[in-house]
Amino acid sequence: MLHEDSLKKTDPEFMERWKAFACDEVVNEPNQQLDDPTRYLAIMAALTGSQSIDAFKAMLPEAMEGGLTPVMLKEMVYQAVDYLGFGRVYPFLNAVNDYLKEQGVELPLEGQATTTMEDRLEKGAQAQVDIFGDVMKDSWKKGHINRWLSANCFGDYYTRTGLDYKQREMITFCFLAAQGGCEPQLTSHAGGNMMIGNDKAFLIKVVSQCLPYIGYPRSLNAMNCIENAAKAMEE
């Protein structure tokens, strides 16, 4: 596990404070708590977004003990491709596969797709409307990138089972917050989260629980994006 590795021997003072903060103070902060599966799903998405492959590998056993299933882990990694790119996600997919094989999980897992190559655009465009509202109804017609966004990002991934819309929008928020430099998209997806029930208070909890893993600068940027999205929703 991440908190039980060799650093306890080589850096005992550091690890004492790190563990006290990340595993106790943050986890148990009043009004900032999340259930274990949600917290670990957010943290694993944040580690993927920040390209923290070694920490991701170390956290896999803890995350599964905390309630994440093989399907949830795989679906999180699959969806990361559209927000991080295949090149950056490839090591994380291999890490999950290697760990699941070590645990005796038979691969491939049961398929979760609900679309075909023929209806992925239609269903992806509907998923965008379901999450962001009618303003997205014809967005796919604005050019080939927008068409790919509807068919690929939403039609190929958001429509899959294994994670629901609220979980998928949360992990997308975590991918964007953790990688940094995507504040316009982060604000947009903060709004998307709020549209489907992941309210401002929930998103603040997500940032709080991910802070030890992505640092203060990106966490504070994420908080600012949440505030901006909330103001836009009010207006």
C-alpha positions in Angstrom: 0.0 0.0 0.0 1.1 3.6 -0.6 1.3 4.3 3.1 3.2 1.1 4.1 6.1 1.2 1.7 9.8 1.6 2.2 9.5 5.3 2.7 8.5 4.6 6.3 12.0 3.3 6.9 13.9 5.9 4.8 11.8 9.0 5.6 10.0 8.3 8.9 9.4 11.9 9.9 8.0 12.8 6.5 5.8 9.7 6.4 4.5 10.3 9.9 3.2 13.7 8.9 2.0 12.6 5.4 0.0 9.7 6.8 -1.5 11.8 9.6 -2.6 14.4 7.0 -3.7 12.3 4.0 -5.1 9.3 5.9 -6.6 11.0 9.0 -6.9 14.8 8.9 -8.2 15.0 5.3 -10.3 11.8 5.4 -12.0 12.8 8.6 -12.4 16.6 8.0 -15.9 17.6 9.2 -18.3 18.2 6.2 -15.6 17.0 3.7 -16.0 13.3 4.0 -16.9 11.0 1.1 -17.9 7.3 1.2 -14.9 5.1 0.5 -15.7 4.0 -3.1 -16.3 7.6 -4.2 -13.2 8.8 -2.5 -11.0 6.1 -4.0 -12.5 6.6 -7.4 -11.7 10.3 -7.3 -8.2 9.7 -6.0 -7.4 7.1 -8.6 -8.7 9.4 -11.3 -6.6 12.2 -9.9 -3.5 10.1 -9.9 -4.2 9.2 -13.5 -4.7 12.8 -14.4 -1.4 13.8 -12.7 0.5 11.0 -14.4 1.4 9.5 -11.0 1.9 5.9 -12.2 4.0 4.7 -9.2 1.5 6.0 -6.6 -1.3 4.7 -8.7 0.2 1.2 -8.7 0.8 1.4 -4.9 -2.8 2.5 -4.3 -4.5 -0.2 -6.3 -4.8 -2.7 -3.5 -6.1 -0.1 -1.1 -8.6 1.2 -3.7 -10.0 -2.3 -4.2 -10.2 -2.9 -0.5 -12.0 0.4 -0.3 -14.8 -0.7 -2.6 -13.7 -0.2 -6.2 -14.5 -3.2 -8.5 -12.4 -4.3 -11.5 -15.1 -2.9 -13.8 -15.0 0.5 -12.0 -11.2 0.7 -12.3 -11.2 -0.3 -16.0 -14.0 2.1 -16.8 -12.2 4.9 -15.1 -9.0 4.2 -17.1 -10.9 3.8 -20.4 -12.6 7.2 -20.0 -9.3 8.9 -19.2 -8.1 8.3 -22.7 -10.4 11.1 -24.1 -9.1 13.6 -21.5 -5.5 12.7 -21.3 -4.7 10.9 -24.5 -3.8 7.2 -25.1 -0.1 7.8 -24.7 -0.5 9.0 -21.1 -3.1 6.4 -20.2 -1.4 3.4 -21.6 0.8 2.7 -18.6 -2.3 3.0 -16.3 -4.2 0.4 -18.3 -1.3 -2.0 -18.2 -1.0 -1.4 -14.4 -4.6 -2.3 -13.8 -4.4 -5.3 -16.1 -1.2 -6.6 -14.3 -2.8 -6.1 -10.9 -6.0 -7.8 -11.8 -4.1 -10.8 -13.3 -2.1 -11.1 -10.0 -5.4 -11.2 -8.1 -6.7 -14.0 -10.3 -9.3 -11.9 -12.2 -10.0 -13.3 -15.6 -9.6 -10.9 -18.4 -11.2 -9.5 -20.5 -13.9 -8.4 -18.2 -17.6 -8.5 -19.3 -18.3 -5.9 -21.9 -20.0 -2.7 -20.9 -20.7 -1.1 -24.2 -24.3 0.0 -25.0 -23.7 1.6 -28.4 -22.7 0.4 -31.9 -20.6 2.1 -34.5 -23.9 3.0 -36.2 -25.6 4.7 -33.3 -22.7 6.0 -31.2 -23.1 9.5 -32.6 -26.8 9.7 -31.9 -26.5 8.3 -28.4 -23.4 10.3 -27.6 -25.1 13.5 -28.6 -28.0 12.6 -26.3 -25.6 11.9 -23.4 -24.2 15.4 -23.9 -27.8 16.8 -23.7 -28.5 14.7 -20.6 -25.5 16.1 -18.8 -25.2 19.7 -20.1 -28.7 20.5 -21.3 -30.3 21.3 -24.6 -27.5 23.8 -25.5 -25.5 20.8 -26.6 -28.2 19.3 -28.9 -26.6 20.2 -32.2 -23.1 20.8 -31.0 -21.8 17.9 -33.0 -22.6 19.7 -36.2 -20.0 22.5 -35.6 -17.1 20.6 -37.1 -15.4 17.2 -37.2 -13.8 17.7 -33.7 -17.2 18.3 -32.2 -18.6 15.3 -34.1 -15.7 13.2 -32.7 -16.4 14.5 -29.2 -20.1 13.4 -29.4 -19.4 10.1 -31.1 -16.2 9.0 -29.4 -15.9 10.7 -26.0 -19.6 10.5 -25.2 -20.9 7.8 -27.5 -18.1 5.4 -26.9 -17.5 6.0 -23.2 -20.2 7.9 -21.3 -22.8 5.5 -22.6 -21.0 2.5 -21.1 -22.3 0.7 -18.0 -20.1 0.1 -15.0 -20.1 3.8 -13.9 -23.1 6.1 -14.1 -23.2 9.7 -15.4 -22.5 11.2 -12.0 -19.5 9.0 -11.5 -18.2 9.7 -15.0 -18.6 13.4 -14.6 -16.8 13.3 -11.3 -13.8 11.4 -12.7 -13.7 13.8 -15.7 -13.5 16.7 -13.2 -10.6 14.9 -11.4 -8.7 14.2 -14.7 -8.9 17.9 -15.6 -8.1 19.2 -12.2 -5.1 17.0 -11.7 -3.5 17.6 -15.1 -3.8 21.4 -14.8 -3.9 23.9 -17.6 -7.5 22.9 -18.5 -9.4 25.5 -16.5 -12.0 26.4 -19.1 -12.9 22.7 -19.6 -12.7 22.2 -15.8 -15.2 25.0 -15.2 -17.4 23.5 -17.9 -17.3 20.1 -16.3 -17.9 21.5 -12.9 -21.1 22.9 -14.3 -21.9 19.6 -15.9 -21.4 17.9 -12.6 -23.8 20.4 -11.0 -26.4 19.9 -13.7 -26.7 16.2 -12.9 -26.6 16.4 -9.1 -22.9 16.6 -8.1 -23.4 19.9 -6.4 -20.9 22.5 -5.3 -20.5 21.0 -1.8 -19.8 17.6 -3.3 -17.2 18.9 -5.7 -15.4 20.7 -2.9 -15.3 17.4 -1.0 -13.8 15.8 -4.1 -11.1 18.4 -4.3 -10.4 18.2 -0.6 -9.9 14.4 -0.7 -7.7 14.6 -3.8 -5.6 17.5 -2.5 -2.8 15.4 -0.8 -2.3 13.7 -4.2 -2.3 16.7 -6.6 -1.1 19.5 -4.4 -2.4 22.9 -3.4 -1.9 24.9 -6.6 -4.1 22.7 -8.8 -6.6 22.2 -5.9 -7.0 25.9 -5.5 -7.4 26.3 -9.2 -10.1 23.6 -9.1 -11.9 25.4 -6.2 -11.9 28.6 -8.3 -13.4 26.8 -11.2 -16.1 25.4 -9.0 -16.9 28.9 -7.8 -17.1 30.2 -11.3 -19.4 27.4 -12.4 -21.7 27.9 -9.4 -22.0 31.6 -10.2 -22.8 30.8 -13.9 -25.5 28.3 -12.8 -27.0 31.0 -10.5 -27.0 33.5 -13.3 
